[in-house]
């Protein structure tokens, strides 16, 4: 009985130290050079909001960029690019300098 309690206590401590397994929100900036009129940002935003896991879409029309916050357990950057492309606005993730 003592061995079971020791094993159980060890397992609980291990789980606590491992931290939560929940995904954290990710943010990506998409460059959408084809946004040229006032209606374009609306179309792009609606397309991205339909992607499961997207929690926030911020269109920066002047910069021709979209900042997208999403749950990486439900979607990914490729799905976001596909959504804008399917809506008629091809996009590319912004390159991050290292």
N, C-alpha and C positions, 0 to 999 in steps of 0.2 A: 504494500500500500504506500509505503514511504517513497519507493522508486517512482510510482505513478505520479505522486504529488510533485516530486522533484522534476520529472519530465514535463509535466503540465506547467509548472512555474517557469521552467526554462523556455518553453514554447511561447508563453505569453510575453516574457521579456524580449525574446527575439522579434516577435511581431511588433512590439512597441518601438524597438530600436530601428526596425526597418522603415518606419514611417508610413504615412498613408499611401495607398495604392491608387488614389484618385488622380485622374489626369488634371493638369493645370491648364488654364486657358493659354492659348498661343496667339500671337499677333503677327500678321504679315502685311507688308505693303506691296500692293500690286500696281504696276505701271500700266495704264490703259491709254495709250496714245491716241486711240480712235474717238475719244470723247471730245466732240467739237461743237456741240450745241447744248442748249439748256435742258433738253429732254434726255440727253445721254446719261447724266448721272442718276436720274430716276430709274432708267431701265437697268443700269448696272447694279444699283443698290437692290432693286427688287429681285434680280436674278440671284444675287449672293444671299439675300435673306431667305430664299427658298432652300438653300443647302442646309441639310440637317447638321446641327452642331454649331452653326454660326450664331453668335450672341450679339455682335455689334458690327455695323458697317458705317464707316465715315468716309464720304466721298470728298476729295479735295480737287474740285474741277480745275482750278487755276494751275495746279501742279500735274493734272492728269494722273492722279493717283487715288487709290482706295486703300484705307486702313481697315483690315478685317480681323476681328477677334473671334476665335473659334475653339471648340473643344477638340483636341487632337485625337481623342478616342473615338470621335464620331465622323470626322472628316479630315482632309489634309489640303495642302496647297494645290496639288494637282486637280482636286475636285473643284476648288475655287476658280482656278484658271479655266477649267472646262465650262463652268457656269457662265463666266463672262463671255467666253468665246462662243458658246451656244446662243447667247443673247445678241451676238453680232459685234462684240467688243473684245477682241483678243487681248489678253493681258500677259504680263510676265512678272514674276516675283522680283522685287528690287534686290540687287546684289548688295550684300553687306560686306564692307571692307574689313579685312582681318589684319 
